[in-house]
Amino acid sequence: MEYRREIDGLRALAVVPVILFHAGFQAFSGGFVGVDVFFVISGYLITSIILAEKQAGTFNLINFYERRARRILPALFVVMFACLPFAWLWLIPKDMVDFSKSLEQVPIFLSNVFFNKHSDYFDSVTELKPLLHTWSLAVEEQYYLFFPAFLIIAWRFGTRFIVGLLAAIFLISLFYAQYKVGVQPSAAFYLLPSRLWELLVGSFIAFYLASSFKRDLNDFASQVGSLLGLLLLVYAVFMLDRQTPFPGLYALIPTLGAALIILCATERMVVGRLLGSKVLVGIGLISYSAYLWHQPLFVFARHRSLYGPDKMLMAMLVVLTILLSYFSWKYVERPFRNKQLFSRKQIFAYGAVGSVMFVVIALLGISGKGFPGRMPASMDMAEIKMPKVTNGWCFYIIDSDSSLLLGANGAGCWLGSKTSARKGVLFGDSFAGQYEPFWDVAGRDANVGLNAITTNWCYPSVTEEFPGPLSSRASQQCLYNRKYLLDNFSRYDFVILGGHWGDVLSRNKLADVIDLIGLAASKSKFVVVMASPKQFDSDVMAIYKKSILYGAVFDISKVGTLRDRQAIEANRLLEDASKKYSNVIYVDRESIFSLDGKASDLMEGNIPFSLEGAHISIRGSKAAASNFIHSQKYDDFRKMLRN
């Protein structure tokens, strides 16, 4: 296959926006589309090679997979190995377990499946996953596990049949992606079925250029086509963003841009000469290593800097990415592609040994629960967790625990003075569940029993609206919980409501909650509405733990709170709604989150109430209860009980 400099230049246009996007430079808001460009390039190059060898009668599956192993594994394994010491030094146990789970999946090219289950690519949490970027390698390798075999089987039917069948698959995949991005955006982003069409865009170019139907474009058409392709890429990089539904029809913008460049940008064209420049070709040559190195560098910097690295550090890490990429290209990639230096047998042997090694290391990290022995003793806090049924509380997180049964079991857990004749119900989602230790303490003090009916995503309402996946068991449990509450108001003296109020408001469903407040006020002696705690932009407890690990000063004022604006507004609206009823108590933040009598984000010992930045921990919930018991709101609660 004839070498084309402009393809390496196109690789540069793909990798640079990805790196700058992950570095946090907001101008490159659509930089993630570089991965889509890589898919098109990969589909084009690999298909071109296969077609040339098939036509020459020299294609061999073993040779094909040998080339893939030489191309992918050496640099990948070097980067994975380089991650290990930094993970050991800088990752708290929870993060180490997550890292270990991803480490297990990378060498078997299933990391995209793993990250689909555990990540939202555009969530800030993904900025703390060192191997997140390997999802795209997994997609490609899954494609190339089947594609060559498909060509071998279908070759006898001719290229028209093959292209026709692939065209049908392309359309199915594209429209499946468009559908999936609306109902399961994470699956649409990470999994092969919704990415298959992008690789096929490159494959179609290869079929066209290798066919008798190929027509040479005149210079004007080539100039226009290549410039249009470049404009489409530039538009995608700078105009798309995290809110863009992706990779549905919007992904046609970068993929068609890449396709036009491959088809039209010859060395005689302006775009071809630009892409063929020494700088872009140089970056393109090291683009694979650059893609591998950038994510771990950025992620470990974010872990180590507690409150986030500044732009200057990230810019320096971009430069370091290029330097490391050059060395790994020169001393890892190139040597291992040389068949004179490493035989096929050695490549497969090294690949197998390396894969087993990383899987074993991963399993040790998982079974060792992230090696908590690495941490200072002061970090051994059993109560810095979310209260849930699996650790002795009631929150029925049914979507992630297959042992939990649908139905009555989710409504059978009690807190406080369980044998008391005075009974209440704590109802809602995880933001009600977080208050279970709170009401266990307050219930014992007030001598009341509390039936906790809390399930993930099940915000307080009696409608059928559900913010989580409708296919989840939590959706069914939520419907059960709401019907149970409607049918059993008379069993309880009072109702306590808790929810992710900011999220409910953002979904325009706060009216459902206000309706329920009114309904509960008419059917129960009184109602208690719990405020949402302060919402942070980062995992507060992880930052706190890292401050102990690194011997640094924890300063919660440095943690961003932009997310809290929605919660503050929702809290205000619920407080206003509560004032309309004489038997509704709104428990504001100030009554429960305080230190030395003053509103605070911290408990004693400079420990935050917050857990991951949204909920409060078991310890925080108990501390909040102690504050509540000494507040005017608690006096109001006791008076309501006596009435």
C-alpha positions as CSV (number, residue, x, y, z in Angstrom):
1,M,0.0,0.0,0.0
2,E,1.4,3.4,-1.0
3,Y,2.4,5.6,1.9
4,R,0.4,8.9,2.1
5,R,1.9,11.6,4.3
6,E,-1.4,13.4,4.6
7,I,-2.9,10.5,6.5
8,D,-0.3,10.9,9.2
9,G,-1.1,14.6,9.2
10,L,-4.8,13.7,9.6
11,R,-3.8,11.6,12.6
12,A,-2.3,14.7,14.1
13,L,-5.5,16.6,13.6
14,A,-7.2,13.8,15.4
15,V,-5.0,13.4,18.4
16,V,-4.2,17.0,19.3
17,P,-7.9,18.0,19.9
18,V,-8.4,14.9,22.0
19,I,-5.4,15.8,24.2
20,L,-6.4,19.4,24.6
21,F,-10.0,18.4,25.3
22,H,-8.9,16.1,28.1
23,A,-6.4,18.7,29.4
24,G,-9.4,20.9,30.0
25,F,-8.9,23.7,27.4
26,Q,-12.5,24.8,26.9
27,A,-11.9,26.2,23.4
28,F,-11.6,22.6,22.2
29,S,-15.0,21.7,23.5
30,G,-15.5,19.1,20.8
31,G,-12.0,17.7,20.9
32,F,-13.4,14.2,21.7
33,V,-14.3,13.9,18.0
34,G,-10.7,13.1,17.3
35,V,-11.5,9.5,18.3
36,D,-14.1,9.4,15.5
37,V,-11.4,10.5,13.1
38,F,-9.2,7.7,14.3
39,F,-12.0,5.2,13.6
40,V,-12.3,6.4,10.0
41,I,-8.6,6.3,9.5
42,S,-8.3,2.9,11.0
43,G,-11.2,1.5,8.9
44,Y,-9.6,2.9,5.8
45,L,-6.0,1.7,6.4
46,I,-6.8,-1.8,7.7
47,T,-9.4,-2.5,5.0
48,S,-7.0,-1.2,2.3
49,I,-4.3,-3.6,3.5
50,I,-6.7,-6.5,3.6
51,L,-8.1,-5.8,0.2
52,A,-4.7,-5.5,-1.4
53,E,-3.6,-8.8,0.2
54,K,-6.8,-10.6,-0.8
55,Q,-6.5,-9.4,-4.4
56,A,-2.9,-10.6,-4.4
57,G,-3.8,-13.9,-2.7
58,T,-1.4,-13.3,0.2
59,F,-3.9,-12.5,3.0
60,N,-3.4,-14.5,6.2
61,L,-5.2,-14.1,9.4
62,I,-2.2,-15.0,11.5
63,N,-0.2,-12.3,9.7
64,F,-3.0,-9.8,10.3
65,Y,-3.2,-10.4,14.0
66,E,0.6,-10.3,14.2
67,R,0.6,-6.8,12.7
68,R,-2.1,-5.7,15.1
69,A,-0.2,-7.1,18.1
70,R,3.0,-5.4,17.0
71,R,1.1,-2.1,16.5
72,I,-1.0,-2.1,19.7
73,L,0.5,-4.1,22.5
74,P,4.1,-2.9,23.1
75,A,3.4,0.8,23.7
76,L,0.1,0.0,25.5
77,F,1.9,-2.3,27.9
78,V,4.6,0.2,28.6
79,V,2.1,2.9,29.5
80,M,0.1,0.4,31.6
81,F,3.2,-0.6,33.5
82,A,4.2,3.1,34.0
83,C,0.8,3.6,35.7
84,L,1.4,1.0,38.4
85,P,3.7,2.9,40.7
86,F,1.7,6.1,40.5
87,A,-1.5,4.2,41.2
88,W,0.2,2.6,44.3
89,L,1.4,6.0,45.6
90,W,-1.5,8.3,44.8
91,L,-4.7,6.3,44.6
92,I,-6.9,5.8,47.6
93,P,-8.3,2.3,48.0
94,K,-11.6,3.0,46.2
95,D,-9.8,4.5,43.2
96,M,-7.3,1.7,43.3
97,V,-10.1,-0.9,43.0
98,D,-11.6,1.0,40.1
99,F,-8.2,1.2,38.4
100,S,-7.6,-2.5,39.0
101,K,-10.9,-3.4,37.4
102,S,-10.1,-1.4,34.3
103,L,-6.5,-2.8,34.3
104,E,-8.0,-6.3,34.1
105,Q,-10.1,-5.4,31.1
106,V,-7.6,-3.5,29.0
107,P,-5.4,-6.5,27.8
108,I,-8.5,-8.5,26.8
109,F,-9.9,-5.5,25.0
110,L,-13.1,-5.2,26.9
111,S,-12.5,-1.9,28.7
112,N,-15.2,-0.3,26.7
113,V,-17.7,-2.7,28.2
114,F,-16.4,-2.0,31.7
115,F,-16.5,1.8,31.3
116,N,-19.9,1.6,29.8
117,K,-21.1,0.1,33.1
118,H,-19.1,2.4,35.3
119,S,-18.6,5.7,33.6
120,D,-20.2,8.6,31.8
121,Y,-17.5,9.8,29.4
122,F,-18.5,13.5,29.9
123,D,-18.8,13.2,33.7
124,S,-16.1,14.9,35.7
125,V,-15.4,11.6,37.5
126,T,-13.9,10.3,34.2
127,E,-11.1,12.8,34.6
128,L,-9.8,10.5,37.4
129,K,-9.7,7.2,35.4
130,P,-6.2,6.6,34.1
131,L,-7.2,4.0,31.5
132,L,-10.5,5.4,30.3
133,H,-9.1,6.2,26.9
134,T,-8.4,2.5,26.1
135,W,-12.1,2.1,25.4
136,S,-11.5,3.1,21.8
137,L,-8.7,0.5,21.4
138,A,-11.2,-2.1,22.6
139,V,-13.8,-1.0,20.0
140,E,-11.2,-1.2,17.2
141,E,-9.9,-4.6,18.3
142,Q,-13.4,-6.0,18.7
143,Y,-14.1,-4.8,15.1
144,Y,-11.0,-6.4,13.8
145,L,-11.7,-9.7,15.6
146,F,-14.6,-10.2,13.2
147,F,-14.1,-8.1,10.1
148,P,-11.3,-10.1,8.5
149,A,-13.1,-13.3,9.1
150,F,-16.2,-11.8,7.5
151,L,-14.2,-10.8,4.4
152,I,-12.8,-14.3,4.1
153,I,-16.2,-15.9,4.2
154,A,-17.9,-13.3,2.0
155,W,-15.1,-12.9,-0.5
156,R,-16.5,-15.6,-2.8
157,F,-19.7,-13.6,-3.3
158,G,-17.8,-10.6,-4.7
159,T,-17.2,-7.1,-3.6
160,R,-20.6,-5.8,-4.6
161,F,-22.3,-8.3,-2.3
162,I,-19.8,-7.4,0.5
163,V,-20.3,-3.6,0.1
164,G,-24.1,-4.0,-0.1
165,L,-24.2,-6.0,3.1
166,L,-21.8,-3.6,4.8
167,A,-24.0,-0.7,3.7
168,A,-27.0,-2.3,5.4
169,I,-24.9,-2.9,8.5
170,F,-23.7,0.8,8.3
171,L,-27.3,2.1,8.3
172,I,-28.4,-0.2,11.1
173,S,-25.5,0.9,13.2
174,L,-25.9,4.6,12.5
175,F,-29.6,4.7,13.3
176,Y,-29.1,2.4,16.3
177,A,-26.5,4.9,17.6
178,Q,-29.0,7.8,17.1
179,Y,-31.6,5.8,19.0
180,K,-29.3,4.7,21.7
181,V,-27.8,8.1,22.4
182,G,-31.3,9.2,23.6
183,V,-32.0,6.3,25.9
184,Q,-28.6,4.9,26.9
185,P,-26.0,7.5,26.0
186,S,-23.2,5.7,27.8
187,A,-23.8,2.5,25.8
188,A,-24.0,4.5,22.6
189,F,-20.7,6.1,23.3
190,Y,-18.7,3.1,24.4
191,L,-20.0,0.0,22.6
192,L,-19.2,-1.4,19.2
193,P,-22.7,-1.6,17.8
194,S,-23.1,2.2,17.8
195,R,-19.5,2.8,16.6
196,L,-19.4,0.2,13.9
197,W,-20.6,2.6,11.2
198,E,-17.7,5.0,11.8
199,L,-15.1,2.3,11.1
200,L,-17.2,1.3,8.1
201,V,-16.9,4.9,6.7
202,G,-13.2,4.2,6.3
203,S,-13.8,0.8,5.0
204,F,-16.0,2.1,2.2
205,I,-13.3,4.5,1.1
206,A,-10.9,1.6,0.9
207,F,-13.4,-0.4,-1.2
208,Y,-14.0,2.6,-3.5
209,L,-10.3,3.3,-4.1
210,A,-9.6,-0.3,-4.8
211,S,-12.5,-0.7,-7.2
212,S,-12.9,-0.3,-10.9
213,F,-15.5,2.4,-10.2
214,K,-12.8,4.8,-8.9
215,R,-12.7,8.1,-10.7
216,D,-9.9,10.6,-10.4
217,L,-11.3,14.0,-9.3
218,N,-10.1,17.1,-11.0
219,D,-8.1,19.6,-9.0
220,F,-11.1,21.9,-8.4
221,A,-13.3,19.2,-7.0
222,S,-10.4,17.9,-4.9
223,Q,-9.6,21.4,-3.5
224,V,-13.3,21.9,-2.6
225,G,-13.7,18.5,-1.1
226,S,-10.6,18.6,1.0
227,L,-11.3,22.1,2.2
228,L,-14.9,21.1,3.1
229,G,-13.6,18.1,5.0
230,L,-11.2,20.3,7.0
231,L,-14.0,22.8,7.8
232,L,-16.2,20.0,9.0
233,L,-13.4,18.8,11.4
234,V,-12.7,22.3,12.6
235,Y,-16.4,22.9,13.2
236,A,-16.8,19.7,15.2
237,V,-13.7,20.4,17.3
238,F,-14.8,23.9,18.3
239,M,-18.6,23.9,18.1
240,L,-19.6,20.5,19.5
241,D,-19.4,20.0,23.3
242,R,-20.3,17.7,26.2
243,Q,-24.0,18.4,25.7
244,T,-24.1,17.3,22.1
245,P,-25.9,14.0,21.7
246,F,-23.1,11.7,20.6
247,P,-22.3,9.6,18.6
248,G,-25.5,9.8,16.7
249,L,-26.1,11.8,13.6
250,Y,-23.8,14.6,15.0
251,A,-20.9,12.2,14.6
252,L,-21.4,12.4,10.8
253,I,-19.7,15.8,10.9
254,P,-16.2,14.7,11.9
255,T,-16.4,11.3,10.1
256,L,-17.5,12.8,6.8
257,G,-14.9,15.5,7.3
258,A,-12.2,12.8,7.7
259,A,-13.6,10.8,4.7
260,L,-13.4,13.9,2.4
261,I,-9.9,14.5,3.4
262,I,-8.8,10.9,2.8
263,L,-10.6,11.0,-0.6
264,C,-9.6,14.5,-1.8
265,A,-6.5,15.7,0.1
266,T,-3.7,14.6,-2.3
267,E,-0.2,16.2,-2.1
268,R,-1.2,18.6,-4.8
269,M,-4.1,20.1,-2.8
270,V,-3.8,22.9,-0.2
271,V,-5.1,20.7,2.6
272,G,-2.9,17.8,1.4
273,R,0.2,20.0,1.6
274,L,-0.8,21.3,5.0
275,L,-1.3,17.8,6.4
276,G,1.9,16.7,4.7
277,S,4.0,19.3,6.5
278,K,6.8,18.0,8.7
279,V,5.3,19.1,11.9
280,L,1.9,17.5,11.4
281,V,3.4,14.3,9.9
282,G,5.8,14.1,12.9
283,I,2.9,14.4,15.4
284,G,0.9,11.9,13.3
285,L,3.7,9.4,13.5
286,I,3.7,9.5,17.3
287,S,-0.1,9.9,17.6
288,Y,-0.7,6.4,18.9
289,S,1.8,6.9,21.7
290,A,0.5,10.4,22.4
291,Y,-3.0,9.0,22.7
292,L,-1.8,6.4,25.2
293,W,0.3,8.7,27.4
294,H,-2.0,11.8,27.7
295,Q,-4.8,10.4,29.8
296,P,-2.6,8.8,32.6
297,L,-0.5,12.0,32.8
298,F,-3.5,14.2,33.2
299,V,-5.4,11.9,35.5
300,F,-2.5,11.3,38.0
301,A,-1.9,15.0,38.0
302,R,-5.5,15.6,39.0
303,H,-5.3,12.9,41.7
304,R,-2.1,14.4,43.2
305,S,-3.1,18.1,43.1
306,L,-6.2,17.6,45.3
307,Y,-8.1,20.6,44.1
308,G,-7.2,20.3,40.4
309,P,-4.0,21.3,38.5
310,D,-3.8,24.8,37.0
311,K,-3.7,25.5,33.3
312,M,0.1,26.0,33.4
313,L,0.7,22.5,34.7
314,M,-1.7,21.0,32.2
315,A,0.1,22.8,29.4
316,M,3.4,21.4,30.7
317,L,1.9,18.0,30.7
318,V,0.8,18.4,27.1
319,V,4.4,19.1,26.2
320,L,5.5,16.1,28.3
321,T,3.0,13.9,26.5
322,I,4.7,14.8,23.2
323,L,8.2,14.1,24.6
324,L,7.2,10.7,26.0
325,S,5.4,9.9,22.8
326,Y,8.5,10.5,20.8
327,F,10.6,8.2,22.9
328,S,8.0,5.4,23.1
329,W,7.5,5.7,19.3
330,K,11.3,5.5,18.7
331,Y,12.3,3.0,21.3
332,V,9.1,0.8,21.7
333,E,6.8,1.1,18.7
334,R,9.4,1.0,15.9
335,P,11.6,-1.8,17.3
336,F,8.7,-4.1,17.9
337,R,7.4,-3.6,14.4
338,N,10.8,-4.7,13.1
339,K,10.5,-8.5,12.3
340,Q,14.3,-8.8,12.3
341,L,14.4,-7.7,16.0
342,F,11.3,-9.6,17.2
343,S,9.9,-12.7,15.6
344,R,6.2,-13.6,15.4
345,K,6.7,-16.2,18.1
346,Q,8.2,-13.6,20.4
347,I,5.5,-11.0,19.8
348,F,2.7,-13.5,20.6
349,A,4.6,-14.8,23.6
350,Y,5.3,-11.3,25.0
351,G,1.7,-10.4,24.4
352,A,0.4,-13.4,26.2
353,V,2.7,-13.0,29.2
354,G,2.1,-9.3,29.5
355,S,-1.7,-9.8,29.3
356,V,-1.6,-12.5,32.1
357,M,0.7,-10.3,34.2
358,F,-1.7,-7.3,34.1
359,V,-4.7,-9.5,34.8
360,V,-3.0,-11.0,37.8
361,I,-2.0,-7.6,39.1
362,A,-5.5,-6.4,38.6
363,L,-7.0,-9.3,40.4
364,L,-4.7,-8.7,43.4
365,G,-5.8,-5.1,43.5
366,I,-9.5,-6.1,43.4
367,S,-9.2,-8.9,46.0
368,G,-7.0,-6.7,48.2
369,K,-9.7,-4.0,48.1
370,G,-7.3,-1.4,46.9
371,F,-4.6,-2.3,49.5
372,P,-6.0,-0.1,52.4
373,G,-2.8,-1.0,54.4
374,R,-1.0,1.7,52.3
375,M,-3.2,4.4,53.9
376,P,-2.5,6.1,57.2
377,A,-4.4,4.7,60.2
378,S,-6.5,7.9,60.4
379,M,-8.1,7.0,57.1
380,D,-9.7,3.8,58.4
381,M,-13.2,5.3,58.8
382,A,-15.9,2.6,58.4
383,E,-18.6,5.3,58.5
384,I,-17.4,7.3,55.6
385,K,-19.7,5.5,53.3
386,M,-23.2,5.7,51.9
387,P,-25.8,4.1,54.2
388,K,-27.4,1.2,52.3
389,V,-28.9,-2.2,52.9
390,T,-25.6,-4.0,52.3
391,N,-23.9,-2.2,55.2
392,G,-26.7,-2.4,57.8
393,W,-29.0,0.4,56.7
394,C,-32.2,0.5,54.6
395,F,-31.4,2.3,51.3
396,Y,-32.5,-0.3,48.8
397,I,-30.0,0.2,46.0
398,I,-31.6,-2.5,43.9
399,D,-30.1,-1.7,40.5
400,S,-26.6,-2.7,41.7
401,D,-27.4,-5.7,43.9
402,S,-29.0,-8.7,42.2
403,S,-29.7,-10.4,45.5
404,L,-32.3,-7.8,46.5
405,L,-35.9,-8.7,45.6
406,L,-38.4,-6.5,44.0
407,G,-41.4,-5.5,46.1
408,A,-42.2,-5.6,49.8
409,N,-38.6,-6.3,51.0
410,G,-37.8,-2.8,49.8
411,A,-40.3,-1.3,52.2
412,G,-39.7,-3.4,55.3
413,C,-36.7,-1.7,57.0
414,W,-37.1,0.3,60.2
415,L,-35.0,2.8,62.1
416,G,-35.2,4.7,65.4
417,S,-37.3,3.2,68.3
418,K,-38.6,0.3,66.2
419,T,-41.2,-0.9,68.8
420,S,-42.6,2.6,69.5
421,A,-46.3,3.1,68.9
422,R,-45.5,6.4,67.1
423,K,-44.4,5.7,63.6
424,G,-43.2,7.7,60.6
425,V,-42.0,6.9,57.1
426,L,-38.9,8.2,55.4
427,F,-39.6,8.3,51.7
428,G,-37.5,9.1,48.6
429,D,-34.4,8.4,46.6
430,S,-30.7,8.1,47.7
431,F,-31.0,11.7,49.1
432,A,-33.6,10.4,51.5
433,G,-31.4,7.3,52.1
434,Q,-28.5,9.4,53.2
435,Y,-30.6,10.7,56.1
436,E,-31.2,7.2,57.5
437,P,-28.5,7.4,60.2
438,F,-29.8,10.9,60.9
439,W,-33.3,9.7,61.6
440,D,-32.1,6.6,63.4
441,V,-30.4,8.9,65.9
442,A,-33.3,11.4,66.0
443,G,-35.9,8.6,66.2
444,R,-34.3,7.1,69.2
445,D,-34.1,10.4,70.9
446,A,-37.8,11.2,70.2
447,N,-38.9,7.6,70.8
448,V,-40.4,7.1,67.3
449,G,-40.0,4.3,64.8
450,L,-39.3,5.1,61.2
451,N,-40.0,2.9,58.2
452,A,-37.3,3.8,55.6
453,I,-38.6,3.3,52.0
454,T,-35.7,4.6,49.9
455,T,-34.6,3.4,46.4
456,N,-32.2,4.9,44.0
457,W,-33.6,7.5,41.6
458,C,-37.0,7.3,43.2
459,Y,-37.6,10.9,44.1
460,P,-40.7,11.7,46.2
461,S,-43.7,11.6,44.0
462,V,-46.8,9.5,43.3
463,T,-46.5,9.8,39.5
464,E,-44.9,7.3,37.2
465,E,-42.0,9.6,36.3
466,F,-38.6,8.1,36.8
467,P,-35.2,9.8,36.1
468,G,-33.1,6.7,35.9
469,P,-33.1,4.0,33.3
470,L,-36.6,2.7,32.7
471,S,-35.2,-0.8,32.1
472,S,-33.6,-0.9,35.6
473,R,-35.2,-2.8,38.5
474,A,-35.1,0.4,40.5
475,S,-37.8,1.7,38.2
476,Q,-40.1,-1.2,39.1
477,Q,-39.2,-0.9,42.8
478,C,-40.0,2.9,42.6
479,L,-43.5,2.2,41.3
480,Y,-44.0,-0.3,44.1
481,N,-42.8,2.2,46.7
482,R,-45.1,5.0,45.5
483,K,-48.2,2.8,45.3
484,Y,-47.3,1.5,48.8
485,L,-47.2,5.0,50.2
486,L,-50.5,6.0,48.6
487,D,-52.2,3.0,50.1
488,N,-50.6,3.2,53.6
489,F,-50.6,6.9,54.7
490,S,-52.9,5.9,57.5
491,R,-50.3,3.6,59.0
492,Y,-48.0,6.5,59.9
493,D,-48.2,9.6,62.1
494,F,-45.9,11.6,59.9
495,V,-44.0,11.5,56.6
496,I,-40.4,12.5,55.9
497,L,-39.4,13.4,52.3
498,G,-35.9,13.6,50.9
499,G,-34.7,13.8,47.4
500,H,-32.1,15.1,44.9
501,W,-34.0,18.4,44.7
502,G,-31.6,20.1,42.3
503,D,-31.8,17.3,39.9
504,V,-35.6,17.1,40.2
505,L,-35.8,20.8,39.5
506,S,-33.5,20.5,36.5
507,R,-35.9,17.9,35.1
508,N,-38.9,20.2,35.7
509,K,-40.4,17.7,38.1
510,L,-40.4,19.7,41.4
511,A,-44.1,20.2,41.0
512,D,-44.6,16.5,41.5
513,V,-42.8,16.8,44.9
514,I,-44.9,19.8,45.9
515,D,-48.1,17.9,45.0
516,L,-46.9,15.1,47.2
517,I,-46.2,17.5,50.1
518,G,-49.8,18.7,49.9
519,L,-51.2,15.2,49.6
520,A,-49.2,14.0,52.6
521,A,-50.1,17.0,54.7
522,S,-53.8,16.2,54.1
523,K,-53.4,12.5,55.1
524,S,-50.9,12.5,57.9
525,K,-50.5,14.4,61.2
526,F,-47.5,16.2,59.8
527,V,-44.8,16.2,57.1
528,V,-41.1,16.8,57.3
529,V,-39.2,18.0,54.2
530,M,-35.4,17.6,54.3
531,A,-33.2,20.1,52.5
532,S,-30.6,18.8,50.0
533,P,-27.1,19.2,51.5
534,K,-24.5,21.4,49.8
535,Q,-23.5,20.1,46.4
536,F,-19.8,20.2,45.4
537,D,-18.3,19.9,42.0
538,S,-15.7,17.2,43.1
539,D,-15.5,14.1,45.3
540,V,-15.1,15.9,48.6
541,M,-14.3,12.8,50.7
542,A,-11.8,11.6,48.2
543,I,-10.0,14.9,48.4
544,Y,-10.1,14.8,52.2
545,K,-8.6,11.3,52.2
546,K,-5.9,12.3,49.8
547,S,-5.0,15.2,52.0
548,I,-4.3,12.7,54.7
549,L,-2.4,10.4,52.4
550,Y,-0.2,13.3,51.1
551,G,0.1,15.0,54.4
552,A,-1.5,18.1,52.9
553,V,-4.0,20.6,54.5
554,F,-7.6,19.9,53.6
555,D,-9.4,23.2,52.7
556,I,-13.0,22.6,51.7
557,S,-13.3,26.2,50.5
558,K,-11.1,25.3,47.5
559,V,-13.7,22.8,46.3
560,G,-16.0,24.3,43.7
561,T,-19.8,24.5,44.3
562,L,-21.3,25.5,40.9
563,R,-23.5,22.4,41.1
564,D,-25.1,23.8,44.3
565,R,-26.9,26.6,42.6
566,Q,-29.6,24.3,41.4
567,A,-30.0,22.7,44.8
568,I,-30.2,26.1,46.6
569,E,-33.0,27.2,44.2
570,A,-34.8,23.9,44.7
571,N,-34.5,24.1,48.5
572,R,-35.9,27.7,48.4
573,L,-38.9,26.6,46.3
574,L,-39.6,23.7,48.7
575,E,-39.3,25.9,51.7
576,D,-41.8,28.3,50.2
577,A,-44.2,25.5,49.4
578,S,-43.9,24.1,52.9
579,K,-44.9,27.4,54.5
580,K,-48.3,27.0,52.9
581,Y,-49.2,24.2,55.3
582,S,-49.3,24.6,59.1
583,N,-48.3,20.9,59.5
584,V,-45.3,20.9,57.3
585,I,-41.8,21.3,58.7
586,Y,-39.0,22.3,56.3
587,V,-35.6,21.3,57.8
588,D,-33.1,23.8,56.4
589,R,-29.4,23.2,56.0
590,E,-28.5,25.6,58.8
591,S,-30.4,23.4,61.3
592,I,-28.4,20.3,60.6
593,F,-25.0,21.2,59.1
594,S,-23.2,23.3,61.7
595,L,-20.0,23.3,63.8
596,D,-19.9,25.2,67.1
597,G,-23.3,26.5,66.4
598,K,-22.5,28.0,63.0
599,A,-23.4,26.8,59.5
600,S,-20.5,24.7,58.3
601,D,-19.5,22.3,55.6
602,L,-17.4,20.4,58.2
603,M,-17.8,18.2,61.2
604,E,-15.4,18.1,64.1
605,G,-11.8,17.2,63.1
606,N,-12.1,19.1,59.8
607,I,-14.0,16.1,58.3
608,P,-16.6,17.0,55.7
609,F,-20.2,16.1,56.0
610,S,-20.2,15.4,52.3
611,L,-19.4,12.0,50.8
612,E,-18.7,12.1,47.1
613,G,-19.7,15.7,46.8
614,A,-23.5,15.2,46.5
615,H,-24.6,12.9,49.4
616,I,-23.5,13.0,53.0
617,S,-21.8,10.0,54.7
618,I,-23.0,7.8,57.5
619,R,-20.8,9.8,59.9
620,G,-21.9,13.1,58.5
621,S,-25.6,12.0,58.8
622,K,-25.1,11.1,62.5
623,A,-23.3,14.4,63.2
624,A,-26.1,16.3,61.4
625,A,-28.6,14.5,63.7
626,S,-26.7,15.7,66.8
627,N,-27.0,19.3,65.5
628,F,-30.6,18.8,64.6
629,I,-31.5,17.6,68.1
630,H,-30.3,21.0,69.5
631,S,-32.2,23.1,66.9
632,Q,-35.5,24.9,66.8
633,K,-36.7,22.6,64.0
634,Y,-36.3,19.6,66.3
635,D,-38.4,21.4,68.9
636,D,-41.0,22.0,66.2
637,F,-40.9,18.3,65.3
638,R,-41.4,17.2,69.0
639,K,-44.4,19.6,69.3
640,M,-46.0,18.1,66.2
641,L,-45.5,14.6,67.7
642,R,-47.3,15.7,70.9
643,N,-50.3,17.4,69.1
